[in-house]
Amino acid sequence: MSNQALVAPVDRAMGPSAAGVVAQALKALADPLRLRVLSLIATTEAGEARVCDIAELTDVSQPTVSHHLKVLKDAGLVTADRRGTWVYYAIAERYRGAVRSLLEGFAPAAVETAAVPALGSADDEAIGDLDPLLSRVADELAGRFPSIERARVVGIVQDSATALARTAGIRTHLVVLAERFARQRLEDVERAAARTGKPHVLFVCVANAGRSQLAAALLQRYAGDAVVVRSAGSAPARTVHSAVRPVLAALGAADESYPKPLTDDAVRAADVVVTMGCGDVCPTYPGVRYEDWAVGDPALASPEGVAAIQADIDGRVRGLLHDLVPDLTTV
């Protein structure tokens, strides 16, 4: 009789310590969003992703995404590596084989696909159908911005339409909005190269659907043409928060208020970049002033709470404007 036969089945069972570790990992995996996060990280070319990349999976707030990442990190499933202003999440080396086996067993398409297309086939067709109109927009903007190579103008117009359709889910008046967004981006390219002209302020939050929209609308109202104002999000929502829309309408900003993706040129062009207390980060460039305003999220607030948040942002905007244009009178 072999020695192996003498070992009782109970002695071959997983030990309490190992079972505890595995149970913690399985508990962390028992959430659809966390599984999608692991799938996203596993299928990226570099095997890692930032919070803003992960946030594109869902409409939930960044704090919620951060919570899910913390659960995965506490379970040892992912690692976090801060490099400069960005934090990169990767699957922990000890679990890479297990995660891949899990995905191959239950969702093989997620592993077989090296990169999931950002747009579905219907979206590709929708953008393709607009090509003649987008070409006209590119022609017009190329004439307006002769210092920028035409190929770059065409690329920015196409990318703007695709980004708005994909990230913010905009379909209605897509060409009009793409023209506005592309024009802003081209202005930012020129501004980043020249570093002259009016003060330039960029407000950033994850979704660009509440706080950053309010701040931009308030500064635009008080500054008029004295300051160039932008707002953007690292993972734009589909629409502006319903609680914020009436406020923007009252400020006369409803027509210009739609979630827009953050671009590198927008940061380069800014004199001041203001993040809105949501833990978002931006690329850091010399000569750009960075601030973080810890203000509440109107998406989670009552009407009274939205009014209080607006008042808080209003006071901060006035202070910033006085700093940038001291002689300007606000009412």
C-alpha positions as CSV (number, residue, x, y, z in Angstrom):
1,M,0.0,0.0,0.0
2,S,1.5,3.4,-1.0
3,N,2.0,6.2,1.5
4,Q,-0.4,8.3,-0.5
5,A,-3.2,5.8,0.1
6,L,-2.5,6.1,3.9
7,V,-3.3,9.8,3.8
8,A,-6.9,10.5,4.8
9,P,-9.0,12.7,2.5
10,V,-9.5,15.2,5.4
11,D,-5.7,15.6,5.4
12,R,-5.7,16.5,1.7
13,A,-8.3,19.2,2.2
14,M,-7.3,22.9,1.9
15,G,-6.0,24.2,5.2
16,P,-8.0,26.9,7.1
17,S,-5.4,29.6,6.3
18,A,-5.4,28.9,2.6
19,A,-9.2,28.6,2.5
20,G,-9.5,32.0,4.1
21,V,-7.3,33.6,1.5
22,V,-9.2,31.9,-1.4
23,A,-12.5,32.8,0.1
24,Q,-11.5,36.4,0.4
25,A,-10.5,36.4,-3.3
26,L,-13.7,34.7,-4.4
27,K,-15.8,37.1,-2.3
28,A,-14.0,40.0,-4.0
29,L,-14.8,38.4,-7.4
30,A,-18.5,38.0,-6.6
31,D,-19.5,41.3,-8.2
32,P,-20.2,42.0,-11.9
33,L,-18.4,45.3,-12.0
34,R,-15.3,43.9,-10.3
35,L,-15.2,41.0,-12.8
36,R,-15.5,43.5,-15.7
37,V,-12.6,45.6,-14.1
38,L,-10.4,42.5,-14.1
39,S,-11.4,41.6,-17.7
40,L,-10.5,45.2,-18.8
41,I,-7.1,45.1,-17.1
42,A,-6.4,41.6,-18.5
43,T,-7.2,42.6,-22.1
44,T,-5.2,45.9,-22.2
45,E,-2.1,45.8,-24.2
46,A,0.1,46.8,-21.2
47,G,-1.8,44.7,-18.7
48,E,-2.7,47.7,-16.6
49,A,-5.2,50.5,-16.5
50,R,-5.9,53.8,-14.7
51,V,-9.0,54.7,-12.8
52,C,-10.2,57.0,-15.6
53,D,-9.9,54.0,-18.1
54,I,-11.8,51.7,-15.7
55,A,-14.5,54.4,-15.1
56,E,-15.5,54.2,-18.7
57,L,-17.1,50.8,-17.9
58,T,-19.9,52.3,-15.9
59,D,-21.9,55.4,-15.1
60,V,-21.2,55.1,-11.3
61,S,-19.1,57.8,-9.6
62,Q,-15.3,57.6,-9.3
63,P,-15.5,57.0,-5.5
64,T,-17.6,53.9,-6.3
65,V,-15.0,52.7,-8.8
66,S,-12.3,53.4,-6.2
67,H,-14.2,51.3,-3.7
68,H,-14.3,48.3,-6.0
69,L,-10.6,48.7,-6.8
70,K,-9.8,48.8,-3.0
71,V,-11.8,45.6,-2.5
72,L,-9.7,43.9,-5.3
73,K,-6.5,45.3,-3.9
74,D,-7.3,44.2,-0.3
75,A,-8.0,40.7,-1.6
76,G,-4.5,40.7,-3.2
77,L,-6.0,40.4,-6.7
78,V,-4.7,43.7,-8.1
79,T,-1.7,46.0,-7.4
80,A,-1.5,49.7,-7.6
81,D,1.5,51.6,-8.9
82,R,1.6,55.4,-8.7
83,R,3.7,56.9,-11.5
84,G,3.6,60.7,-11.5
85,T,0.0,61.9,-11.3
86,W,-1.5,58.6,-12.4
87,V,-2.1,55.3,-10.5
88,Y,-1.9,52.2,-12.6
89,Y,-3.7,49.0,-11.6
90,A,-2.5,45.6,-12.7
91,I,-3.5,42.0,-11.8
92,A,-1.2,40.7,-9.1
93,E,1.4,38.3,-10.5
94,R,0.3,35.4,-8.2
95,Y,-3.2,35.6,-9.5
96,R,-2.6,36.2,-13.2
97,G,-3.0,32.5,-14.1
98,A,-6.1,32.1,-12.0
99,V,-7.7,35.2,-13.4
100,R,-7.0,34.1,-17.0
101,S,-8.4,30.7,-16.3
102,L,-11.5,32.2,-14.8
103,L,-12.0,34.5,-17.8
104,E,-11.2,31.7,-20.3
105,G,-13.7,29.4,-18.5
106,F,-16.6,31.8,-18.2
107,A,-16.0,34.5,-20.7
108,P,-13.5,33.3,-23.4
109,A,-14.4,36.2,-25.7
110,A,-13.0,38.6,-23.2
111,V,-9.6,36.9,-23.3
112,E,-9.5,36.2,-27.0
113,T,-10.2,39.8,-27.9
114,A,-7.0,41.8,-27.5
115,A,-8.8,45.1,-27.3
116,V,-12.6,45.6,-27.2
117,P,-13.7,48.2,-29.8
118,A,-14.7,51.4,-28.3
119,L,-17.7,51.7,-30.7
120,G,-20.1,49.0,-31.7
121,S,-20.8,48.3,-35.4
122,A,-23.9,50.5,-35.3
123,D,-21.9,53.4,-33.9
124,D,-19.2,52.9,-36.6
125,E,-21.9,53.1,-39.2
126,A,-23.4,56.1,-37.7
127,I,-20.1,58.0,-37.7
128,G,-19.4,56.7,-41.2
129,D,-22.7,58.1,-42.4
130,L,-21.7,61.5,-41.1
131,D,-18.3,61.6,-42.9
132,P,-19.4,64.0,-45.7
133,L,-20.7,66.5,-43.1
134,L,-17.6,66.1,-40.9
135,S,-15.5,66.7,-44.0
136,R,-17.2,70.0,-44.5
137,V,-16.6,70.9,-40.9
138,A,-12.9,70.0,-41.3
139,D,-12.7,72.2,-44.4
140,E,-14.2,75.1,-42.5
141,L,-12.0,74.7,-39.5
142,A,-8.9,74.2,-41.6
143,G,-9.5,77.6,-43.1
144,R,-10.1,79.1,-39.7
145,F,-6.9,77.6,-38.2
146,P,-4.3,77.9,-41.0
147,S,-1.4,77.5,-38.6
148,I,-2.5,73.9,-37.9
149,E,-1.8,71.2,-40.5
150,R,-4.9,70.2,-42.3
151,A,-4.4,66.5,-41.5
152,R,-4.4,67.3,-37.8
153,V,-7.6,69.3,-38.2
154,V,-9.3,66.4,-39.9
155,G,-8.1,64.0,-37.2
156,I,-9.3,66.3,-34.4
157,V,-12.8,66.7,-36.1
158,Q,-13.1,62.9,-36.6
159,D,-11.8,62.1,-33.1
160,S,-14.2,64.7,-31.5
161,A,-17.2,63.2,-33.2
162,T,-16.2,59.6,-32.2
163,A,-15.4,60.6,-28.6
164,L,-18.7,62.4,-28.1
165,A,-20.6,59.5,-29.6
166,R,-18.8,56.9,-27.6
167,T,-17.9,58.5,-24.3
168,A,-20.8,60.8,-23.7
169,G,-23.3,58.9,-25.7
170,I,-24.3,61.9,-27.8
171,R,-26.3,61.2,-30.9
172,T,-28.6,64.2,-31.4
173,H,-26.9,67.1,-33.2
174,L,-23.7,65.2,-33.2
175,V,-22.1,67.2,-36.1
176,V,-22.9,70.5,-34.5
177,L,-21.5,69.5,-31.1
178,A,-18.5,67.8,-32.7
179,E,-17.8,71.1,-34.6
180,R,-17.9,73.1,-31.3
181,F,-15.7,70.6,-29.5
182,A,-13.2,70.4,-32.3
183,R,-13.1,74.2,-32.5
184,Q,-12.3,74.4,-28.8
185,R,-9.6,71.8,-29.2
186,L,-8.0,73.6,-32.1
187,E,-8.1,76.9,-30.1
188,D,-6.4,75.0,-27.3
189,V,-3.7,73.7,-29.7
190,E,-3.0,77.3,-30.8
191,R,-3.0,78.5,-27.2
192,A,-0.7,75.8,-26.0
193,A,1.8,76.8,-28.7
194,A,1.6,80.5,-28.2
195,R,1.0,80.8,-24.4
196,T,-0.4,84.3,-24.9
197,G,-3.8,85.9,-24.7
198,K,-6.6,85.9,-22.1
199,P,-6.4,83.8,-18.9
200,H,-7.5,80.2,-19.7
201,V,-9.2,78.1,-17.0
202,L,-10.1,74.4,-17.2
203,F,-12.5,72.7,-14.8
204,V,-12.2,68.9,-14.5
205,C,-14.2,66.2,-12.8
206,V,-14.6,62.6,-13.7
207,A,-18.0,62.8,-15.4
208,N,-18.1,66.4,-16.5
209,A,-21.8,66.3,-15.6
210,G,-22.2,68.4,-12.5
211,R,-19.5,70.3,-10.6
212,S,-17.2,71.2,-13.4
213,Q,-20.2,72.3,-15.6
214,L,-21.5,74.5,-12.8
215,A,-18.1,76.1,-12.2
216,A,-17.5,76.7,-16.0
217,A,-21.0,78.3,-16.3
218,L,-20.5,80.5,-13.3
219,L,-17.1,81.7,-14.4
220,Q,-18.3,82.3,-17.9
221,R,-21.2,84.4,-16.6
222,Y,-19.0,86.6,-14.5
223,A,-16.0,86.8,-16.8
224,G,-17.7,87.1,-20.1
225,D,-15.0,87.5,-22.8
226,A,-12.2,88.3,-20.3
227,V,-11.4,84.6,-19.6
228,V,-11.4,81.5,-21.8
229,V,-13.4,78.8,-19.9
230,R,-13.3,75.0,-20.5
231,S,-14.7,72.0,-18.7
232,A,-14.0,68.3,-19.3
233,G,-14.1,64.8,-17.7
234,S,-11.7,61.9,-17.7
235,A,-14.7,59.6,-18.1
236,P,-17.6,61.8,-19.3
237,A,-21.2,60.8,-18.4
238,R,-23.8,60.4,-21.1
239,T,-25.6,63.6,-20.0
240,V,-25.4,66.4,-17.5
241,H,-27.0,65.5,-14.2
242,S,-30.7,66.2,-14.1
243,A,-30.4,68.2,-10.9
244,V,-27.8,70.5,-12.6
245,R,-29.6,71.2,-15.9
246,P,-32.1,73.7,-14.5
247,V,-29.3,75.6,-12.8
248,L,-27.3,75.7,-16.1
249,A,-30.4,76.9,-17.9
250,A,-30.9,79.7,-15.4
251,L,-27.2,80.7,-16.0
252,G,-27.8,80.7,-19.8
253,A,-25.4,77.9,-20.3
254,A,-27.7,75.0,-21.2
255,D,-26.8,75.1,-25.0
256,E,-23.0,74.7,-24.3
257,S,-23.3,72.2,-21.5
258,Y,-22.6,68.7,-22.6
259,P,-20.1,66.2,-21.2
260,K,-16.7,66.4,-23.0
261,P,-13.7,64.2,-22.7
262,L,-10.5,65.6,-21.2
263,T,-7.7,66.2,-23.8
264,D,-4.0,66.7,-23.3
265,D,-4.2,70.0,-25.3
266,A,-6.8,71.4,-23.0
267,V,-4.5,70.9,-20.0
268,R,-1.5,72.3,-21.9
269,A,-3.4,75.4,-23.0
270,A,-4.7,76.2,-19.5
271,D,-3.3,78.8,-17.1
272,V,-5.3,77.2,-14.3
273,V,-6.6,73.6,-14.0
274,V,-9.2,73.1,-11.3
275,T,-10.2,69.6,-10.2
276,M,-13.5,69.4,-8.4
277,G,-12.9,67.4,-5.3
278,C,-13.6,64.0,-7.0
279,G,-10.1,62.6,-6.8
280,D,-9.4,63.1,-10.5
281,V,-5.9,63.8,-11.7
282,C,-4.5,65.5,-14.8
283,P,-1.2,65.5,-16.6
284,T,1.2,68.0,-15.0
285,Y,2.9,70.6,-17.1
286,P,5.2,73.4,-16.2
287,G,3.6,76.8,-16.0
288,V,0.1,75.5,-15.3
289,R,-1.4,76.3,-11.9
290,Y,-3.3,73.4,-10.4
291,E,-6.1,73.6,-7.7
292,D,-8.5,71.1,-6.2
293,W,-11.8,72.3,-4.9
294,A,-13.4,70.0,-2.4
295,V,-17.0,70.6,-3.2
296,G,-20.1,68.3,-2.9
297,D,-21.5,66.2,-5.7
298,P,-24.8,67.6,-7.0
299,A,-25.8,64.2,-8.4
300,L,-26.2,62.9,-4.9
301,A,-27.8,66.1,-3.4
302,S,-31.3,67.3,-2.7
303,P,-32.5,70.5,-4.4
304,E,-31.4,72.4,-1.2
305,G,-28.0,70.6,-1.4
306,V,-27.6,71.6,-5.1
307,A,-28.2,75.2,-4.1
308,A,-25.6,75.0,-1.4
309,I,-23.1,73.4,-3.7
310,Q,-23.8,76.1,-6.3
311,A,-23.2,78.8,-3.6
312,D,-19.9,77.1,-2.6
313,I,-18.7,77.0,-6.2
314,D,-19.9,80.5,-6.8
315,G,-17.7,81.9,-4.0
316,R,-14.7,80.0,-5.2
317,V,-15.2,81.1,-8.8
318,R,-15.4,84.8,-7.8
319,G,-12.2,84.4,-5.8
320,L,-10.4,82.8,-8.7
321,L,-11.7,85.5,-11.1
322,H,-10.5,88.3,-8.8
323,D,-7.1,86.7,-8.8
324,L,-6.9,86.3,-12.6
325,V,-8.6,89.7,-13.5
326,P,-8.4,91.9,-10.4
327,D,-10.0,94.9,-12.2
328,L,-13.1,93.0,-13.4
329,T,-16.3,93.7,-11.5
330,T,-18.7,90.8,-10.9
331,V,-22.4,91.2,-10.0
